[in-house]
Amino acid sequence: MPNQFPRCVLVPLPDNQVSFTVEGVERLRWHAGTNAPRPFFYPLLGPSGQPLTRIGHPGAPNHDHHRSIWFAHNKVLGIDFWGDTSPARIRQLEWLAYHDGNEEAVMGVKLGWFDGHDPKPLMTQEVIAALRPGEHGETLLEVQTTLTPVAEMLELEKTNFGLLAVRMARNLSAHFGGGQITDSEGRIGEPAIFGNRAAWVDYSGPILPDVMEGITFFDHPENPDHPTHWHVREDGWMGASLCFSGPRIVTKAAPLQLRYLLHAHRGGSDLERSQRVLDAFTKRRAFTVAKAKVKHETWTVARGS
């Protein structure tokens, strides 16, 4: 019999929103309504209860496409899925599964990438998001995504922009606040990190007076070309740059699967802590989505054996 009162619970809300809660308190929210060109997560709360991400650039209104935590790509068959001026849109087609539990809450959804002209998508995107509570009120958000073209193949062109990006809260940015960017190689700041490979990048700073928090963004060792290149900016954002060094062909026969982890943590960057988190992330199995064999469910999401 399922646990009637699991610790980690997903709460579906109007306008295709989903609240990720731990012991009844929201820590993360998914937005997939049609009022934005693509789905996104907001907020991701730190241990203090403050949002560690934000919507939009603090000083540039032409960056409103920076929606907290989001998927996008600048050039898909030459089509801009990154900015808001393009007619291209990413839409949620259906939710697949919501699983509550004591260890984690897991959401599975299917998205479609539309060029703005053809009613059929260029490709579909399966997103599995698992939220786990960490120590001292910290939160770990594991994101697994699989891209499958509708045609036999599709090219993701060379670009700095895409596939998963994070816009930090104003106070955490190096330029607008008191934040600092570091990476797994011990490098500090945008000039040292931008375009370089690293297993993870951390953005931390003062979220409240005398309170330091941040987000560490991990690239899974099984991802293509791990460790990935990073696109980071002192104005407060970081992204795992999938096609930084060149284009990538995705085929229908061999969909592209990627795994990332965001750790919303106390204090500043900590090399030893991040290595422990990466080691644990590396050992976790990828998720699988399958047709359900139990009554009252259509799909199930589970970690592979």
Secondary structure as GFF3:
##gff-version 3
##sequence-region A 1 305
A	DSSP	beta_strand	8	13	.	.	.	ID=ss1
A	DSSP	beta_strand	17	22	.	.	.	ID=ss2
A	DSSP	beta_strand	25	31	.	.	.	ID=ss3
A	DSSP	beta_strand	40	44	.	.	.	ID=ss4
A	DSSP	three_ten_helix	61	63	.	.	.	ID=ss5
A	DSSP	beta_strand	69	71	.	.	.	ID=ss6
A	DSSP	beta_strand	89	99	.	.	.	ID=ss7
A	DSSP	beta_strand	105	114	.	.	.	ID=ss8
A	DSSP	beta_strand	123	133	.	.	.	ID=ss9
A	DSSP	three_ten_helix	135	137	.	.	.	ID=ss10
A	DSSP	beta_strand	139	149	.	.	.	ID=ss11
A	DSSP	beta_strand	153	156	.	.	.	ID=ss12
A	DSSP	beta_strand	163	167	.	.	.	ID=ss13
A	DSSP	three_ten_helix	170	172	.	.	.	ID=ss14
A	DSSP	beta_strand	180	183	.	.	.	ID=ss15
A	DSSP	alpha_helix	190	193	.	.	.	ID=ss16
A	DSSP	beta_strand	200	208	.	.	.	ID=ss17
A	DSSP	beta_strand	211	219	.	.	.	ID=ss18
A	DSSP	beta_strand	229	233	.	.	.	ID=ss19
A	DSSP	beta_strand	237	241	.	.	.	ID=ss20
A	DSSP	beta_strand	248	251	.	.	.	ID=ss21
A	DSSP	beta_strand	256	266	.	.	.	ID=ss22
A	DSSP	alpha_helix	271	283	.	.	.	ID=ss23
A	DSSP	beta_strand	287	291	.	.	.	ID=ss24
A	DSSP	beta_strand	299	303	.	.	.	ID=ss25
###
